[in-house]
């Protein structure tokens, strides 16, 4: 499974790193594995799709992060992906191919713009 760093995932979702970490904290361990100090989290591309939809639902419908994540999972895992019958009279539909195209476009831009910081001691100066 391919994965991206949390910095790249934040750029894809168009969130700053702190807001992205806060989103992951609100969703709990099920959304992404915990990182270690000095090592960025690795977010799978399938998880990134779910987080993208969670962010969109939370922003546009005013849902809490957990409610939006639960709805995003249900929409993605539905029998007819992108369509969810919520009640007898209410159905929620989304354009899943358009969402995936937008995610792919943002991912390609983020991979080009996010630079991993160098680790370790800086090189020794020659005098």
VMD Tcl script that draws the C-alpha trace (Angstrom):
set ca {
  {0.00 0.00 0.00}
  {1.31 3.41 -0.94}
  {1.43 6.05 1.76}
  {2.29 9.72 2.13}
  {3.75 11.70 5.00}
  {1.52 13.74 7.24}
  {2.96 16.96 5.74}
  {1.92 15.85 2.25}
  {-1.49 14.71 3.50}
  {-2.02 18.11 5.14}
  {-1.13 19.85 1.87}
  {-3.58 17.62 -0.04}
  {-6.37 18.50 2.39}
  {-5.31 22.16 2.22}
  {-4.85 22.30 5.99}
  {-1.86 23.49 7.93}
  {0.02 20.76 9.80}
  {-1.41 21.67 13.19}
  {-5.01 21.60 11.92}
  {-4.31 18.23 10.27}
  {-2.85 16.81 13.49}
  {-5.88 18.13 15.40}
  {-8.19 16.39 12.91}
  {-6.34 13.10 13.43}
  {-6.46 13.52 17.21}
  {-10.24 14.07 17.11}
  {-10.72 10.96 14.99}
  {-8.54 8.75 17.17}
  {-6.26 5.85 16.36}
  {-8.53 4.39 13.68}
  {-7.84 7.24 11.25}
  {-4.05 7.03 11.10}
  {-1.24 5.32 12.98}
  {0.57 7.33 15.59}
  {3.95 8.73 14.68}
  {7.09 8.70 16.76}
  {9.07 11.74 17.77}
  {11.07 12.92 14.78}
  {9.32 10.50 12.40}
  {6.29 11.62 10.45}
  {3.12 9.57 10.30}
  {2.48 7.59 7.15}
  {-1.06 8.02 5.79}
  {-2.29 5.42 3.32}
  {-3.88 6.70 0.12}
  {-7.19 5.00 0.97}
  {-7.14 6.72 4.37}
  {-6.36 9.99 2.62}
  {-9.55 9.66 0.56}
  {-11.55 9.09 3.74}
  {-9.89 12.06 5.49}
  {-10.51 14.28 2.46}
  {-14.21 13.41 2.46}
  {-14.34 13.83 6.25}
  {-12.86 17.32 5.94}
  {-15.31 18.26 3.18}
  {-18.35 16.99 5.11}
  {-17.24 18.68 8.31}
  {-16.62 21.99 6.56}
  {-19.72 22.14 4.38}
  {-22.28 20.45 6.62}
  {-20.99 21.71 9.97}
  {-20.62 18.19 11.37}
  {-18.17 17.27 14.07}
  {-15.05 15.44 12.87}
  {-16.22 12.10 14.26}
  {-19.72 12.39 12.73}
  {-18.25 13.46 9.40}
  {-15.78 10.54 9.49}
  {-18.53 8.05 10.25}
  {-20.58 9.42 7.34}
  {-17.53 9.43 5.02}
  {-16.81 5.77 5.78}
  {-20.44 4.87 5.18}
  {-20.46 6.70 1.84}
  {-17.26 5.03 0.65}
  {-18.20 1.54 1.87}
  {-21.86 1.66 0.74}
  {-23.25 -0.99 -1.59}
  {-23.40 1.71 -4.26}
  {-20.31 3.81 -3.37}
  {-21.22 7.47 -3.18}
  {-24.90 6.83 -2.35}
  {-26.22 6.38 1.13}
  {-29.81 6.01 2.28}
  {-29.92 7.84 5.62}
  {-33.60 7.46 6.37}
  {-36.81 6.51 4.60}
  {-36.98 9.90 2.84}
  {-33.37 11.10 2.88}
  {-30.60 9.96 0.58}
  {-27.09 11.40 0.43}
  {-25.19 11.25 -2.85}
  {-21.74 12.39 -3.81}
  {-19.76 12.39 -7.02}
  {-17.08 9.87 -6.06}
  {-15.17 10.03 -9.39}
  {-15.01 13.84 -9.13}
  {-13.80 13.59 -5.53}
  {-11.07 11.14 -6.58}
  {-10.02 13.37 -9.49}
  {-9.77 16.39 -7.18}
  {-7.81 14.33 -4.66}
  {-5.43 13.15 -7.40}
  {-4.94 16.73 -8.65}
  {-4.18 17.99 -5.14}
  {-1.89 15.02 -4.46}
  {0.19 15.73 -7.58}
  {0.55 19.38 -6.57}
  {1.40 18.50 -2.97}
  {4.09 15.99 -3.89}
  {5.85 18.72 -5.89}
  {5.57 21.41 -3.20}
  {6.21 19.60 0.10}
  {9.88 19.16 0.93}
  {10.96 16.84 3.71}
  {13.20 18.60 6.24}
  {16.76 17.36 6.53}
  {17.48 15.36 9.64}
  {20.61 15.12 11.71}
  {23.45 17.50 12.28}
  {24.22 20.10 9.67}
  {27.37 19.49 7.63}
  {30.60 20.67 9.22}
  {31.95 23.96 7.97}
  {35.29 23.90 6.27}
  {37.41 26.88 7.28}
}
mol new
graphics top color blue
foreach p $ca { graphics top sphere $p radius 0.5 }
foreach p [lrange $ca 0 end-1] q [lrange $ca 1 end] { graphics top cylinder $p $q radius 0.2 }
display resetview
